[in-house]
Amino acid sequence: MPKLCQEFCCRFVRASRQSNDDHLTDITKPCYKATMKSEHLKQARLRRGYSQEQAAALLGVTQAYFSMLETGRRKPSARLARNLMRTYGLPPTVLPVSNGPKNVTPDFLAQELASLGYPGFAHLRRSGLRKVNPAEYLLSALTQHDVEARVAEGLPWVVVRYPDMDFDWLVPQARMKNLQNRLGFAVTLARLAGGNDSLRQPEQALAESKLAKEDSFCKDLNEPERRWLRENSSEQARQWNLLSDLRPDMLRYV
């Protein structure tokens, strides 16, 4: 389980002689949190068999700057973290997470789910599609009022596929947005369908702040649908005070 990492509020800094090694993030990206840890950088480099000189050259930075990244004296920016992910073949969980507002569309949700490897949207994958951090994707999707059914079915898959996502960031963010029941439901389904008991920890953390208010799993329901689901919601949905018939055995790609 990742520990809380330092929060970085991005400041747009202009200096007369800015080094290319700085890779500062533009203020138009309101706030981001670096999730890549320095010890993971060294481990990933050694697994690839790179020297510091070789890795620095591949990333387009100096060896001195790269050494500071590996010792934790500097943190990689969003752009550099993406380069590190590609160079080392790391999962998208190492990408920074942003809590800035996003214009989320149904196409965005489907395409980003495809970029994370969801088999149900394999036909949407294309080269050059930018991946996002799975935790950030989940938060964006769970915020929506009416998510397409195939996307909603894919949300527990994200938890199954990326159980090492930064729950230390995601759980508080979900609480601030009153999404703990939706996230808890996705985690419960993922734990049961994937058989991963390590998910009990975030599940319990979410249960401690569970909301009593009735909600749906990202679906805008009319009154007849609500009445039907009050009688036919799954055991897991009832556990989280949600109206949904989604069950672990319905997750086709887990």
C-alpha positions in Angstrom: 0.0 0.0 0.0 1.6 3.3 -1.0 2.2 5.8 1.7 1.1 9.4 1.4 3.5 11.2 -0.8 4.2 14.9 -0.8 1.5 17.1 -2.4 2.8 19.4 -5.1 0.9 22.6 -6.0 2.3 23.6 -9.4 3.7 27.1 -9.7 4.5 28.6 -13.1 8.1 29.8 -12.6 10.0 31.7 -15.2 13.7 32.2 -14.8 16.1 34.0 -17.1 18.3 30.9 -17.3 16.1 27.9 -16.7 17.8 24.5 -17.1 16.2 21.9 -19.3 16.5 19.4 -16.4 13.8 21.3 -14.4 10.8 20.1 -16.5 8.5 22.4 -14.5 4.7 21.9 -14.9 2.6 24.7 -16.3 0.1 26.4 -14.0 -2.7 25.5 -16.3 -2.6 22.1 -14.7 -3.9 23.3 -11.3 -2.5 20.7 -8.9 -0.8 17.4 -9.1 0.7 14.8 -6.8 3.9 12.9 -7.7 3.4 9.2 -7.0 6.7 7.8 -8.3 9.1 7.0 -5.5 12.8 7.4 -5.7 13.6 3.8 -4.6 11.3 2.5 -7.4 13.3 4.5 -10.0 16.5 2.8 -9.1 14.9 -0.7 -9.0 13.3 -0.1 -12.4 16.6 1.1 -13.9 18.5 -1.9 -12.6 15.8 -4.3 -13.9 16.4 -2.8 -17.4 20.2 -3.1 -17.0 20.8 0.6 -17.5 23.6 2.6 -16.0 22.7 6.1 -14.7 24.5 7.6 -17.7 22.4 5.5 -20.1 19.1 6.2 -18.4 19.8 9.9 -18.2 20.6 10.0 -21.9 17.4 8.1 -22.8 15.4 10.6 -20.8 17.2 13.7 -22.0 18.5 14.9 -18.7 21.9 15.2 -17.1 23.4 12.4 -15.0 23.6 14.8 -12.1 19.9 15.6 -12.3 19.0 11.9 -12.7 21.1 11.0 -9.6 19.0 13.5 -7.6 15.8 11.8 -8.8 17.0 8.4 -7.6 18.1 9.8 -4.2 14.8 11.6 -3.7 16.3 15.1 -3.8 14.2 16.0 -6.9 10.8 14.8 -7.9 9.9 14.0 -11.5 7.4 16.3 -13.2 4.3 15.0 -15.0 6.2 15.0 -18.3 9.3 13.3 -17.0 7.2 10.7 -15.1 5.5 9.8 -18.4 8.9 9.5 -20.1 10.1 7.2 -17.2 7.0 5.1 -17.6 7.7 4.5 -21.3 11.4 4.1 -20.9 11.2 1.6 -18.0 8.0 -0.1 -19.1 6.3 0.9 -15.8 2.5 0.7 -15.1 0.5 3.9 -15.3 0.2 3.9 -11.5 3.5 5.8 -11.4 2.0 8.8 -13.3 1.1 11.9 -11.2 -2.5 12.3 -10.2 -4.3 15.6 -10.7 -7.3 17.0 -8.7 -7.9 19.7 -11.2 -11.3 20.0 -13.0 -11.7 18.0 -16.2 -14.2 18.1 -19.1 -15.1 14.4 -18.9 -17.1 13.0 -21.9 -18.4 9.5 -22.5 -15.8 9.1 -25.3 -13.0 10.1 -22.9 -14.1 7.6 -20.3 -14.2 4.8 -22.9 -10.9 5.7 -24.6 -9.0 6.1 -21.3 -10.4 2.7 -20.1 -9.1 1.2 -23.3 -5.7 2.8 -22.8 -5.5 1.2 -19.4 -5.9 -2.2 -21.1 -9.6 -3.0 -20.5 -10.4 -6.0 -22.8 -14.0 -4.8 -23.3 -12.8 -1.7 -25.2 -9.8 -3.3 -27.0 -11.2 -2.0 -30.3 -10.7 1.6 -29.1 -7.0 1.2 -28.5 -4.8 3.1 -30.7 -1.1 4.1 -30.8 -0.3 7.5 -29.1 -3.3 7.3 -26.7 -2.1 8.9 -23.5 -2.6 6.8 -20.4 -3.8 8.4 -17.1 -3.2 7.2 -13.6 -5.8 4.5 -12.8 -6.7 6.2 -9.5 -7.3 9.5 -11.3 -9.4 7.8 -13.9 -11.5 6.1 -11.2 -12.2 9.4 -9.5 -13.2 11.1 -12.7 -15.6 8.2 -13.7 -17.2 7.9 -10.3 -17.9 11.7 -10.2 -20.2 11.4 -13.3 -24.0 11.3 -12.9 -24.7 9.0 -15.9 -21.9 6.6 -17.0 -22.5 4.2 -19.9 -23.2 0.7 -18.6 -20.1 -0.9 -20.2 -17.9 1.7 -18.7 -19.5 1.2 -15.2 -18.8 -2.5 -15.5 -15.2 -1.8 -16.3 -14.6 0.3 -13.1 -14.1 -2.7 -10.8 -11.8 -4.2 -13.4 -9.5 -1.1 -13.0 -9.2 -2.0 -9.3 -8.5 -5.6 -10.1 -5.9 -4.7 -12.7 -4.1 -2.0 -10.7 -4.5 -3.0 -7.0 -1.3 -1.0 -6.2 -2.9 2.3 -7.2 -2.5 5.1 -4.7 -5.4 4.6 -2.4 -3.8 7.0 0.1 -4.7 9.7 -2.4 -7.9 8.2 -3.8 -9.8 7.5 -0.6 -9.5 11.0 0.8 -10.4 12.5 -2.6 -13.5 10.2 -2.8 -14.5 11.3 0.7 -14.2 15.0 -0.2 -16.5 14.4 -3.1 -19.0 12.1 -1.2 -18.0 9.2 -3.5 -16.9 6.7 -0.9 -19.9 4.5 -1.4 -19.4 4.3 -5.1 -15.6 3.7 -4.7 -16.3 1.2 -1.9 -18.7 -0.8 -4.1 -16.1 -0.9 -6.9 -13.4 -2.1 -4.5 -15.7 -4.8 -3.0 -16.6 -6.1 -6.4 -13.0 -6.2 -7.4 -11.9 -8.0 -4.2 -14.6 -10.6 -4.6 -14.2 -11.1 -8.3 -10.4 -11.0 -8.3 -9.8 -12.8 -5.0 -7.4 -10.1 -3.8 -7.6 -9.8 0.0 -5.1 -6.9 0.0 -8.1 -4.7 -1.1 -9.7 -5.2 2.3 -7.6 -2.3 3.6 -9.0 0.4 1.4 -12.4 -1.2 1.5 -12.4 -0.9 5.3 -11.1 2.7 5.2 -14.1 3.6 2.9 -16.6 1.7 5.1 -15.6 3.8 8.1 -17.1 6.9 6.3 -19.9 5.2 4.5 -22.8 7.4 3.7 -26.4 6.5 4.6 -27.9 8.3 1.7 -29.2 6.2 -1.2 -27.2 6.6 -4.4 -26.7 4.8 -7.8 -23.5 3.5 -9.3 -23.0 6.4 -11.7 -26.4 6.1 -13.3 -29.2 8.6 -13.6 -32.2 6.6 -12.6 -35.9 7.4 -13.2 -38.4 6.5 -10.5 -39.5 3.1 -12.0 -35.9 2.1 -12.2 -35.3 3.1 -8.6 -38.3 1.1 -7.4 -37.1 -2.0 -9.3 -33.6 -1.7 -8.0 -34.7 -1.3 -4.4 -36.0 -4.8 -4.7 -33.3 -6.3 -7.0 -30.0 -4.6 -6.1 -27.1 -7.0 -5.5 -25.9 -7.8 -2.0 -22.8 -5.8 -2.6 -24.7 -2.8 -3.8 -26.9 -2.9 -0.7 -23.8 -3.1 1.5 -22.9 0.4 0.1 -26.4 1.8 0.0 -26.4 1.8 -3.8 -29.0 1.0 -6.4 -27.3 -1.4 -8.8 -27.7 -5.0 -9.8 -24.0 -5.4 -10.6 -22.5 -8.5 -9.0 -18.9 -10.0 -9.0 -19.9 -12.8 -11.4 -21.1 -10.2 -13.9 -17.6 -8.8 -14.4 -16.7 -10.5 -17.7 -13.0 -9.6 -17.9 -11.8 -10.3 -14.4 
